[in-house]
Amino acid sequence: MDEQGQGESIEFQEVTDSLQLTDIVRTSFRIPVKEKTDIFVIIDKISYFLADVSAKGIGISIDSADSFSQGDILSKCELNILGKSMKGLKGEVVHLTPDIDGKWLYGIKWIDLSDDAEKILNSVFLDLKQELLE
């Protein structure tokens, strides 16, 4: 605290030209689906409820930080959303962070998607987004 009993202030620093804003801007919108039991993914015959979903991937919340590692390629994933099942998806674990519930949030990005799979994912994502906004 300073002499007047006030808390310390935060100092702001100018963003330098060397930092590209595109490096820190999220390119996709995530929809929280943590409370929905009909939205889940099956990976290696184990079912996980989703924390969030985007057109490009999913987030799953797990008790253990040892389930997957960043960079792991997850083959033969099955995504189940809104009564639709998509089998044979391939994902990459892009991040692992602790969440506010004391669990670990794994970010999984879909890779090597066929054009049909991408269209279906975009359609389902738009349906979820519309449901969220209603």
VOMARRO-301418 format. One record per residue: residue in one letter; x, y, z negated of N, C-alpha, C, O in turn. Coordinates in pm, 1 decimal, decimal comma. Atoms other than C-alpha are relative to their C-alpha. Example, Ala and Ser with C-alpha at 12.3 -4.5 7.8 and 13.67 -1.06 7.14 Angstrom:
! residues 2
+------+----------+----------+----------+----------+----------+----------+----------+----------+----------+----------+----------+----------+
| code |      n_u |      n_v |      n_w |     ca_u |     ca_v |     ca_w |      c_u |      c_v |      c_w |      o_u |      o_v |      o_w |
+------+----------+----------+----------+----------+----------+----------+----------+----------+----------+----------+----------+----------+
|    A |     89,0 |   -119,0 |      0,0 |   1230,0 |   -450,0 |   -780,0 |     90,0 |    120,0 |      0,0 |    193,6 |    118,1 |    -66,5 |
|    S |    -82,0 |   -119,0 |      6,0 |   1367,0 |   -106,0 |   -714,0 |    -77,0 |    109,0 |    -73,0 |    -26,1 |    219,8 |    -89,9 |
+------+----------+----------+----------+----------+----------+----------+----------+----------+----------+----------+----------+----------+
***
This chain:
! residues 134
+------+----------+----------+----------+----------+----------+----------+----------+----------+----------+----------+----------+----------+
| code |      n_u |      n_v |      n_w |     ca_u |     ca_v |     ca_w |      c_u |      c_v |      c_w |      o_u |      o_v |      o_w |
+------+----------+----------+----------+----------+----------+----------+----------+----------+----------+----------+----------+----------+
|    M |     83,4 |   -119,1 |      0,0 |      0,0 |      0,0 |      0,0 |     87,3 |    124,6 |      0,0 |    199,3 |    124,4 |    -51,0 |
|    D |    -77,0 |   -124,2 |     -3,4 |    110,1 |    355,4 |     61,9 |    -26,4 |     81,3 |   -126,3 |    -95,9 |     35,2 |   -216,8 |
|    E |     10,3 |    -82,7 |    121,0 |    128,6 |    640,0 |   -191,3 |   -142,0 |     40,6 |    -32,6 |   -172,3 |     64,4 |   -149,5 |
|    Q |    139,2 |    -37,3 |     25,1 |   -241,4 |    727,0 |   -151,2 |    -87,7 |   -121,1 |    -33,8 |   -209,3 |   -106,9 |    -46,4 |
|    G |     76,5 |    119,3 |     33,9 |   -346,4 |    369,1 |   -233,6 |    -68,2 |    -62,6 |    120,3 |   -153,7 |   -149,7 |    104,6 |
|    Q |     58,5 |     53,6 |   -122,0 |   -437,3 |    295,2 |    125,6 |     79,7 |   -121,9 |     46,1 |    199,0 |   -133,2 |     18,2 |
|    G |    -69,1 |    115,2 |    -57,3 |   -354,4 |    -31,3 |    298,6 |     88,9 |     43,6 |    114,8 |     72,3 |    152,0 |    170,8 |
|    E |    -89,0 |    -31,7 |   -110,3 |    -82,9 |    -41,3 |    557,4 |    -77,9 |      1,1 |    131,2 |   -173,5 |    -74,7 |    148,1 |
|    S |     67,9 |     -5,3 |   -129,0 |   -188,2 |     49,8 |    908,7 |     70,0 |    -92,6 |     98,8 |    185,2 |   -131,8 |     80,5 |
|    I |    -54,1 |     86,1 |   -104,5 |   -136,3 |   -161,5 |   1214,7 |     65,2 |     87,6 |    105,2 |      8,0 |    187,5 |    148,8 |
|    E |    -67,1 |    -73,0 |   -106,9 |    114,4 |    -38,7 |   1466,5 |    -27,7 |    -70,6 |    131,3 |    -15,3 |   -192,7 |    140,8 |
|    F |     23,4 |     54,3 |   -132,3 |     25,9 |    -86,8 |   1831,3 |    120,4 |     27,1 |     87,0 |    184,9 |    131,4 |     76,3 |
|    Q |   -111,5 |    -17,3 |    -91,9 |    287,1 |   -137,6 |   2096,3 |    -53,1 |     -2,4 |    142,5 |   -147,2 |    -75,2 |    174,4 |
|    E |     39,6 |     -6,9 |   -139,1 |    255,7 |    -53,3 |   2461,4 |     35,7 |   -130,6 |     70,3 |    142,7 |   -187,5 |     48,7 |
|    V |    -25,8 |    119,9 |    -79,0 |    225,8 |   -349,5 |   2694,8 |     97,1 |     37,7 |    110,4 |     74,9 |    133,4 |    184,5 |
|    T |   -101,9 |    -31,4 |   -100,4 |    531,4 |   -355,9 |   2915,5 |    -40,4 |    -55,3 |    135,5 |   -125,2 |   -144,0 |    145,2 |
|    D |     27,1 |     45,4 |   -136,0 |    524,7 |   -403,7 |   3290,1 |     41,3 |   -144,6 |     21,6 |    -10,6 |   -210,8 |    111,5 |
|    S |    -48,5 |    136,7 |    -19,9 |    706,4 |   -734,5 |   3251,1 |   -105,4 |   -103,8 |    -37,0 |    -94,7 |   -219,5 |      3,7 |
|    L |    107,1 |     91,7 |     37,4 |    392,3 |   -890,5 |   3100,1 |   -115,1 |     17,7 |     98,1 |   -175,0 |    125,1 |    105,6 |
|    Q |    109,1 |     -5,2 |    -95,9 |    138,1 |   -969,6 |   3366,9 |   -131,0 |    -29,7 |    -71,7 |   -141,2 |   -130,2 |   -142,1 |
|    L |    128,8 |     22,8 |     64,3 |   -221,1 |   -937,1 |   3247,5 |    -63,6 |   -129,2 |     49,2 |   -137,9 |   -192,9 |    -25,4 |
|    T |     56,2 |    125,2 |    -50,0 |   -313,8 |  -1231,2 |   3469,3 |     53,4 |   -119,5 |    -76,5 |     -8,1 |   -226,1 |    -74,5 |
|    D |    -55,4 |    108,9 |     79,1 |    -91,9 |  -1444,3 |   3246,3 |    -79,7 |    -25,3 |   -127,6 |    -72,6 |   -134,2 |   -184,4 |
|    I |     70,1 |     14,5 |    127,1 |   -317,0 |  -1384,8 |   2946,6 |   -151,4 |      6,0 |     12,4 |   -221,4 |     -1,7 |    -88,5 |
|    V |    143,8 |     -8,6 |    -21,4 |   -663,6 |  -1356,7 |   3100,3 |    -55,1 |   -138,0 |     30,3 |     -5,6 |   -208,0 |    118,7 |
|    R |     64,2 |    129,3 |    -22,1 |   -886,9 |  -1663,1 |   3077,9 |    -77,8 |      5,9 |    131,4 |   -146,6 |    104,3 |    158,9 |
|    T |     64,7 |     -0,2 |   -130,3 |  -1018,5 |  -1761,1 |   3419,6 |   -132,9 |    -74,8 |      0,5 |   -202,1 |    -74,1 |    102,3 |
|    S |    127,4 |     70,1 |      3,0 |  -1316,0 |  -1969,2 |   3308,9 |    -72,9 |     27,7 |   -130,8 |    -12,2 |     59,5 |   -233,0 |
|    F |     89,5 |    -25,1 |    111,3 |  -1607,4 |  -1929,3 |   3073,2 |    -28,8 |   -132,0 |    -69,3 |    -61,8 |   -230,6 |     -3,3 |
|    R |     28,5 |    121,8 |     76,1 |  -1652,7 |  -2186,5 |   2795,8 |   -137,1 |      9,7 |    -64,7 |   -175,8 |    114,7 |   -116,1 |
|    I |    130,6 |      6,8 |     64,4 |  -1992,0 |  -2292,4 |   2669,9 |     12,3 |    -89,8 |   -122,2 |     51,2 |   -206,0 |   -110,1 |
|    P |     -5,7 |     85,0 |    119,5 |  -2006,7 |  -2414,3 |   2310,0 |   -112,8 |   -102,9 |      2,3 |   -228,3 |    -68,4 |     27,2 |
|    V |     99,4 |    107,9 |      0,1 |  -2185,8 |  -2749,7 |   2286,6 |     18,3 |    -90,9 |   -120,7 |    -23,4 |   -206,7 |   -118,7 |
|    K |    -37,3 |     80,7 |    117,0 |  -2068,8 |  -2869,6 |   1945,3 |   -118,1 |    -71,5 |    -65,6 |   -102,1 |   -182,0 |   -117,5 |
|    E |    115,4 |     58,0 |     68,9 |  -2418,7 |  -2938,3 |   1812,4 |    -80,8 |    -96,3 |     87,0 |   -179,9 |   -152,2 |     40,1 |
|    K |     77,6 |     83,5 |    -91,6 |  -2537,9 |  -3138,2 |   2113,9 |     54,1 |   -142,6 |      1,1 |    170,1 |   -165,9 |     35,1 |
|    T |    -43,3 |    139,4 |      7,8 |  -2525,6 |  -3514,9 |   2069,6 |    -14,2 |    -72,5 |    134,1 |     33,0 |   -185,3 |    148,9 |
|    D |     17,0 |     63,9 |   -130,3 |  -2622,0 |  -3586,6 |   2432,2 |    106,1 |     45,1 |    100,5 |     94,5 |     19,0 |    220,2 |
|    I |   -110,4 |    -45,4 |    -84,4 |  -2302,2 |  -3428,1 |   2567,0 |    128,9 |    -57,1 |    -59,1 |    171,8 |    -18,2 |   -167,7 |
|    F |   -119,0 |     67,0 |     52,9 |  -1993,9 |  -3645,0 |   2528,7 |     87,0 |    -51,0 |    114,3 |     44,8 |    -54,7 |    229,9 |
|    V |    -93,2 |     59,0 |    -95,8 |  -1692,5 |  -3793,7 |   2704,4 |     50,4 |   -131,7 |    -57,7 |     68,0 |   -145,0 |   -178,8 |
|    I |    -59,5 |    127,2 |     39,8 |  -1560,0 |  -4148,4 |   2694,0 |    140,2 |     -5,3 |     59,4 |    158,4 |      5,7 |    180,7 |
|    I |   -140,0 |      9,0 |    -41,2 |  -1180,9 |  -4179,8 |   2706,8 |     57,2 |   -127,0 |    -61,7 |     52,5 |   -144,5 |   -183,4 |
|    D |    -55,8 |    127,7 |     47,9 |  -1015,2 |  -4521,3 |   2678,7 |    -99,2 |    -75,9 |    -88,3 |    -62,8 |   -129,4 |   -193,1 |
|    K |    108,9 |     72,7 |     65,7 |  -1347,9 |  -4673,3 |   2568,6 |    -40,2 |     58,9 |   -135,4 |   -111,5 |     -5,7 |   -212,3 |
|    I |     38,6 |    -68,4 |    124,5 |  -1381,5 |  -4423,9 |   2279,3 |    -81,1 |    123,1 |     37,7 |    -41,5 |    200,7 |    124,7 |
|    S |     90,0 |   -111,4 |    -27,7 |  -1666,3 |  -4172,5 |   2278,3 |     33,0 |    118,6 |    -90,2 |     52,5 |    102,4 |   -210,7 |
|    Y |    -27,0 |   -123,3 |     73,1 |  -1600,1 |  -3810,3 |   2174,9 |   -107,3 |    102,7 |     34,7 |   -138,0 |    123,6 |    152,0 |
|    F |     91,0 |   -110,3 |    -26,3 |  -1855,7 |  -3532,8 |   2133,3 |     81,6 |    120,8 |     42,7 |    195,4 |    138,4 |     -1,0 |
|    L |    -70,5 |   -117,2 |    -49,9 |  -1761,4 |  -3212,4 |   2310,6 |    -18,9 |    118,4 |    -93,8 |   -124,6 |    134,5 |   -154,8 |
|    A |      9,6 |   -126,7 |     72,5 |  -1686,9 |  -2885,2 |   2133,7 |    -43,4 |    109,8 |     95,6 |   -122,7 |    197,0 |     60,3 |
|    D |     36,7 |    -96,9 |   -102,2 |  -1713,5 |  -2684,1 |   2453,8 |     24,8 |    -59,2 |    137,2 |     92,1 |   -161,2 |    151,7 |
|    V |    -14,3 |     46,0 |   -137,5 |  -1729,9 |  -2723,3 |   2828,7 |     13,4 |    120,4 |     91,5 |    -47,7 |    224,7 |     67,9 |
|    S |    -11,3 |   -102,4 |   -103,5 |  -1625,7 |  -2515,4 |   3127,1 |     -6,9 |    -70,2 |    135,2 |    -12,2 |   -193,1 |    141,2 |
|    A |      3,4 |     59,7 |   -132,8 |  -1635,9 |  -2568,9 |   3502,1 |    130,5 |    -73,7 |     30,2 |    135,0 |   -157,2 |    120,6 |
|    K |   -132,4 |     57,6 |    -27,6 |  -1267,2 |  -2669,6 |   3484,9 |     44,0 |   -105,8 |    -99,8 |    142,7 |   -175,4 |    -75,8 |
|    G |    -42,9 |     96,9 |     99,8 |  -1252,9 |  -2886,4 |   3171,2 |    -89,5 |     -1,6 |   -121,8 |   -199,7 |     53,2 |   -121,4 |
|    I |     77,0 |     17,2 |    122,9 |  -1369,2 |  -2969,6 |   2821,2 |     90,0 |     22,7 |   -121,0 |    212,7 |     20,9 |   -110,6 |
|    G |    -68,6 |     -1,4 |    127,9 |  -1274,1 |  -2924,1 |   2457,9 |    -63,1 |   -105,8 |    -87,9 |   -185,5 |   -113,9 |    -97,9 |
|    I |     51,5 |     99,7 |     94,7 |  -1305,8 |  -3210,9 |   2211,4 |     65,1 |     23,8 |   -135,5 |    182,7 |     59,0 |   -144,2 |
|    S |    -47,9 |    -21,1 |    135,6 |  -1270,8 |  -3185,7 |   1835,2 |     15,5 |   -135,9 |    -68,1 |    -79,8 |   -213,1 |    -78,4 |
|    I |    -33,8 |    130,5 |     57,2 |  -1097,9 |  -3479,8 |   1663,1 |     70,3 |     19,6 |   -134,2 |    140,4 |    118,8 |   -153,9 |
|    D |    -63,2 |     -8,1 |    131,1 |   -983,1 |  -3546,1 |   1306,2 |    151,8 |     -5,6 |      5,0 |    218,6 |     57,1 |    -77,2 |
|    S |   -142,8 |     26,6 |     -2,3 |   -633,5 |  -3651,6 |   1407,9 |     74,5 |     82,7 |    105,3 |     24,7 |    104,8 |    215,7 |
|    A |    -87,3 |    -70,0 |    -94,4 |   -352,9 |  -3454,3 |   1571,1 |     84,2 |    -99,4 |     79,3 |    163,7 |    -59,4 |    164,4 |
|    D |    -80,7 |    103,1 |    -65,4 |   -204,9 |  -3785,6 |   1688,6 |    -73,6 |    -74,1 |    111,4 |    -18,5 |   -167,1 |    170,2 |
|    S |     78,6 |     72,5 |    -99,9 |   -480,4 |  -3892,4 |   1929,6 |     59,2 |     12,4 |    140,1 |     70,0 |    -86,4 |    212,8 |
|    F |    -58,1 |    -27,2 |   -130,8 |   -325,3 |  -3731,5 |   2237,6 |    111,7 |    101,5 |    -18,6 |    120,7 |    167,7 |   -122,1 |
|    S |   -106,8 |   -100,6 |      1,1 |    -22,2 |  -3518,1 |   2319,2 |    -18,9 |     94,6 |    118,0 |    -75,0 |     56,7 |    220,8 |
|    Q |      6,3 |    -94,8 |   -109,3 |     -0,6 |  -3207,0 |   2530,9 |     73,5 |    -58,9 |    119,8 |    184,8 |   -109,8 |    106,4 |
|    G |    -58,3 |     55,4 |   -120,8 |     68,2 |  -3314,1 |   2889,0 |    -47,2 |   -141,0 |     32,8 |    -24,9 |   -189,1 |    143,9 |
|    D |     52,1 |    134,0 |    -27,1 |    -96,5 |  -3656,6 |   2853,0 |    -99,5 |      4,5 |    115,8 |   -180,8 |     96,4 |    125,4 |
|    I |     97,0 |     15,6 |   -108,3 |   -285,7 |  -3767,1 |   3164,2 |    -99,3 |   -107,3 |    -44,3 |    -60,9 |   -219,5 |    -77,6 |
|    L |    106,6 |     89,0 |     45,7 |   -619,7 |  -3927,1 |   3074,3 |    -76,1 |    -50,5 |    122,5 |   -150,5 |     24,7 |    185,5 |
|    S |     65,2 |     58,9 |   -117,4 |   -742,3 |  -4162,4 |   3346,9 |   -132,5 |    -63,9 |    -38,8 |   -155,1 |    -98,6 |   -154,7 |
|    K |    128,2 |     70,8 |     15,5 |  -1088,0 |  -4311,4 |   3389,8 |    -87,5 |     60,1 |   -110,0 |   -146,7 |    -13,4 |   -189,1 |
|    C |     90,1 |    -65,7 |     95,4 |  -1273,8 |  -4053,9 |   3178,9 |   -142,3 |     -5,4 |     54,1 |   -163,9 |     -0,7 |    175,2 |
|    E |    141,4 |     -2,7 |    -36,7 |  -1653,3 |  -4066,3 |   3179,8 |    -66,6 |    115,1 |    -74,3 |    -72,2 |    115,1 |   -197,3 |
|    L |     64,9 |   -117,4 |     57,6 |  -1834,6 |  -3736,9 |   3121,6 |   -150,3 |    -16,4 |      9,8 |   -203,1 |    -46,1 |    116,9 |
|    N |    145,2 |     12,6 |      5,7 |  -2200,3 |  -3746,5 |   3012,8 |    -60,3 |    131,6 |    -46,3 |    -42,3 |    173,2 |   -160,7 |
|    I |     60,3 |   -130,4 |     29,2 |  -2393,6 |  -3419,1 |   3029,4 |   -138,5 |      5,8 |     63,4 |   -156,3 |    -25,9 |    181,0 |
|    L |    136,5 |    -21,4 |    -49,1 |  -2765,9 |  -3350,7 |   3061,6 |    -53,8 |   -120,6 |     77,1 |   -117,4 |   -105,4 |    181,4 |
|    G |     50,0 |    120,9 |    -62,5 |  -2843,4 |  -3711,7 |   3148,9 |     77,2 |    -43,9 |    123,6 |     41,4 |   -143,6 |    186,5 |
|    K |    -82,8 |     37,4 |   -115,3 |  -2579,3 |  -3721,0 |   3423,1 |    131,0 |    -58,6 |    -50,4 |    190,2 |     -8,9 |   -146,2 |
|    S |   -124,6 |     64,6 |     37,8 |  -2279,3 |  -3950,7 |   3401,0 |     96,9 |      7,1 |    117,5 |     63,7 |    -31,6 |    229,5 |
|    M |   -103,8 |     -7,7 |   -102,4 |  -1959,3 |  -3886,1 |   3593,7 |    115,6 |    -88,8 |    -43,5 |    182,0 |    -61,6 |   -143,5 |
|    K |   -105,2 |     95,6 |     33,3 |  -1715,5 |  -4175,2 |   3591,9 |    122,7 |     23,9 |     86,9 |    113,9 |     84,9 |    193,4 |
|    G |   -122,4 |     -6,5 |    -78,4 |  -1356,1 |  -4193,7 |   3710,3 |     67,0 |    135,6 |      2,2 |    148,4 |    162,7 |     90,5 |
|    L |    -65,7 |   -130,7 |      6,2 |  -1256,2 |  -3840,9 |   3610,0 |    139,9 |    -14,8 |    -59,1 |    166,9 |   -105,6 |   -137,6 |
|    K |   -137,5 |      0,7 |     49,5 |   -892,0 |  -3765,9 |   3540,8 |     27,0 |    135,7 |    -63,2 |     -0,1 |    239,5 |     -2,8 |
|    G |    -25,6 |   -124,6 |     71,0 |   -785,9 |  -3506,4 |   3285,0 |    142,0 |      8,8 |    -52,4 |    211,2 |    -91,8 |    -68,6 |
|    E |   -131,2 |    -25,8 |     60,3 |   -471,4 |  -3349,4 |   3146,4 |    -21,2 |     77,7 |   -129,4 |    -94,2 |    176,8 |   -131,8 |
|    V |      6,4 |    -70,9 |    127,7 |   -435,5 |  -3245,6 |   2782,5 |     88,2 |    124,5 |     13,2 |    210,4 |    114,6 |     25,0 |
|    V |    -75,2 |   -123,8 |    -21,7 |   -336,2 |  -2879,6 |   2815,1 |     32,3 |     73,6 |   -129,4 |    124,3 |    155,3 |   -132,7 |
|    H |    -35,0 |    -59,5 |    129,4 |   -342,9 |  -2774,3 |   2450,5 |    -61,0 |    -78,0 |   -115,0 |   -155,6 |   -154,9 |    -97,8 |
|    L |     44,5 |     61,2 |    124,9 |   -392,7 |  -2892,0 |   2095,7 |     14,4 |    105,7 |   -107,9 |    125,0 |    152,7 |   -135,0 |
|    T |     -3,1 |   -104,1 |    103,0 |   -488,0 |  -2644,1 |   1822,3 |    -89,9 |    -39,5 |   -116,3 |   -191,6 |   -105,9 |    -96,4 |
|    P |     90,1 |     26,4 |    113,7 |   -631,2 |  -2669,4 |   1470,7 |   -125,0 |     86,2 |     14,8 |   -116,7 |    201,4 |     57,2 |
|    D |    122,2 |    -81,2 |     -4,7 |   -995,5 |  -2558,6 |   1455,0 |    -44,3 |     36,0 |   -141,3 |     17,0 |     -6,3 |   -239,3 |
|    I |     42,0 |    -53,9 |    129,9 |  -1187,1 |  -2391,5 |   1174,3 |    -60,4 |   -106,3 |    -91,2 |    -76,1 |    -82,4 |   -210,9 |
|    D |     57,6 |    108,0 |     79,7 |  -1339,5 |  -2722,9 |   1057,7 |    105,4 |    -93,7 |    -57,1 |     72,0 |   -195,0 |   -118,5 |
|    G |   -107,1 |     86,5 |     47,2 |   -998,5 |  -2869,5 |    973,6 |     29,8 |   -115,8 |     94,2 |    105,1 |   -207,1 |     60,4 |
|    K |    -25,7 |    103,0 |   -100,3 |  -1002,6 |  -3083,5 |   1286,0 |     96,5 |     56,8 |    103,7 |    149,0 |    166,9 |     86,9 |
|    W |    -89,3 |    -42,3 |   -108,1 |   -794,1 |  -3059,2 |   1603,8 |    -79,6 |     12,1 |    128,1 |   -152,0 |    -79,6 |    166,7 |
|    L |     68,6 |    -24,5 |   -126,1 |   -928,4 |  -2909,2 |   1923,3 |     96,2 |    -30,0 |    114,9 |    202,0 |     31,6 |    127,1 |
|    Y |    -78,3 |     36,9 |   -117,2 |   -792,6 |  -3070,8 |   2238,3 |    -65,1 |     62,6 |    122,9 |   -184,1 |     42,7 |    147,3 |
|    G |     47,5 |    -54,4 |   -126,4 |   -827,9 |  -2878,6 |   2564,5 |     41,3 |    -93,7 |    111,5 |    159,4 |   -124,8 |    127,3 |
|    I |    -25,6 |     94,6 |   -108,6 |   -858,5 |  -3111,6 |   2861,8 |    -44,9 |     62,9 |    131,0 |   -160,5 |    102,5 |    145,6 |
|    K |     27,7 |    -57,8 |   -131,2 |   -838,9 |  -2982,2 |   3219,0 |    -17,4 |   -113,5 |     99,3 |     64,5 |   -205,2 |    105,1 |
|    W |     20,7 |    101,1 |   -102,7 |   -985,8 |  -3190,1 |   3500,3 |    100,8 |     20,4 |    112,4 |    126,6 |    133,3 |    153,9 |
|    I |    -97,0 |     -6,6 |   -109,6 |   -731,6 |  -3272,2 |   3771,0 |    -40,0 |    -99,6 |    109,2 |   -112,2 |   -196,2 |     84,1 |
|    D |     23,6 |     88,7 |   -114,7 |   -747,3 |  -3435,0 |   4114,3 |   -148,0 |    -28,2 |     22,7 |   -185,7 |   -141,7 |     51,9 |
|    L |    143,8 |     17,8 |    -20,5 |  -1123,7 |  -3378,2 |   4144,2 |    -32,9 |     -9,0 |    148,4 |     24,4 |     62,6 |    230,5 |
|    S |     51,1 |      4,2 |   -137,2 |  -1299,5 |  -3479,0 |   4462,3 |    -91,4 |    120,9 |     18,9 |   -134,8 |    181,8 |    -78,8 |
|    D |     90,6 |   -112,5 |    -27,4 |  -1510,5 |  -3211,3 |   4632,4 |   -137,7 |    -26,3 |    -58,9 |   -200,5 |     64,6 |   -113,3 |
|    D |    131,2 |     34,0 |     55,2 |  -1827,1 |  -3396,1 |   4528,6 |     -2,4 |     14,3 |   -151,4 |    -97,3 |     69,3 |   -207,3 |
|    A |     -6,7 |     -9,9 |    146,1 |  -1718,5 |  -3421,2 |   4164,4 |      3,9 |    146,6 |    -43,2 |    -60,6 |    184,9 |   -140,8 |
|    E |     -8,4 |   -142,5 |     32,7 |  -1630,6 |  -3051,0 |   4161,5 |   -136,0 |     68,0 |     15,8 |   -172,9 |    151,6 |    -66,7 |
|    K |    133,3 |    -57,3 |    -21,3 |  -1974,2 |  -2960,2 |   4302,7 |    -94,6 |    -39,5 |   -113,1 |   -169,8 |     43,9 |   -163,6 |
|    I |     87,0 |     47,6 |    108,3 |  -2152,0 |  -3174,6 |   4041,6 |     36,2 |     69,5 |   -131,1 |    -52,5 |    114,2 |   -203,8 |
|    L |    -42,8 |    -68,3 |    123,1 |  -1943,8 |  -3027,2 |   3756,8 |    -44,2 |    145,5 |     -0,7 |    -92,1 |    195,0 |   -102,7 |
|    N |     43,2 |   -139,8 |     -7,9 |  -2015,7 |  -2672,9 |   3876,4 |   -150,1 |     12,9 |    -18,2 |   -196,7 |    105,2 |    -85,0 |
|    S |    145,6 |     -2,5 |     13,1 |  -2387,3 |  -2748,4 |   3903,6 |    -43,1 |    -22,4 |   -144,8 |   -127,2 |     50,7 |   -197,1 |
|    V |     32,6 |     29,5 |    140,2 |  -2405,1 |  -2901,7 |   3554,1 |     41,1 |    117,1 |    -88,9 |    -31,5 |    154,4 |   -181,0 |
|    F |    -47,5 |   -114,0 |     77,9 |  -2201,3 |  -2613,9 |   3415,0 |    -96,2 |    118,2 |     12,4 |   -127,8 |    183,3 |    -87,1 |
|    L |     95,4 |   -110,2 |    -19,3 |  -2439,2 |  -2357,9 |   3568,1 |   -130,7 |    -27,1 |    -73,8 |   -190,7 |     65,5 |   -128,4 |
|    D |    120,8 |     36,6 |     75,7 |  -2736,1 |  -2548,0 |   3416,0 |     20,0 |     26,5 |   -149,3 |    -68,6 |     80,7 |   -215,3 |
|    L |    -30,0 |    -22,8 |    142,4 |  -2570,2 |  -2536,6 |   3071,6 |      8,0 |    150,7 |    -29,9 |    -41,0 |    197,5 |   -132,7 |
|    K |    -13,6 |   -145,0 |     18,0 |  -2487,6 |  -2168,3 |   3113,3 |   -138,7 |     65,9 |     -1,9 |   -165,4 |    153,0 |    -84,7 |
|    Q |    136,2 |    -54,1 |     -5,1 |  -2849,8 |  -2090,4 |   3207,9 |    -75,5 |    -33,8 |   -129,0 |   -147,7 |     49,9 |   -183,3 |
|    E |     65,1 |     43,4 |    124,6 |  -2972,9 |  -2290,9 |   2906,0 |     47,7 |     84,4 |   -117,2 |    -31,9 |    120,0 |   -204,1 |
|    L |    -56,7 |    -81,3 |    106,2 |  -2740,9 |  -2093,1 |   2679,3 |    -56,5 |    141,5 |      0,3 |    -79,5 |    200,4 |   -105,4 |
|    L |     44,8 |   -138,2 |    -12,5 |  -2864,2 |  -1759,5 |   2811,0 |   -151,2 |     17,4 |    -19,1 |   -199,5 |    130,0 |    -31,2 |
|    E |    146,8 |     -8,7 |     19,1 |  -3236,7 |  -1844,2 |   2770,1 |    -36,7 |     25,8 |   -143,5 |   -154,9 |     35,8 |   -176,2 |
+------+----------+----------+----------+----------+----------+----------+----------+----------+----------+----------+----------+----------+
***
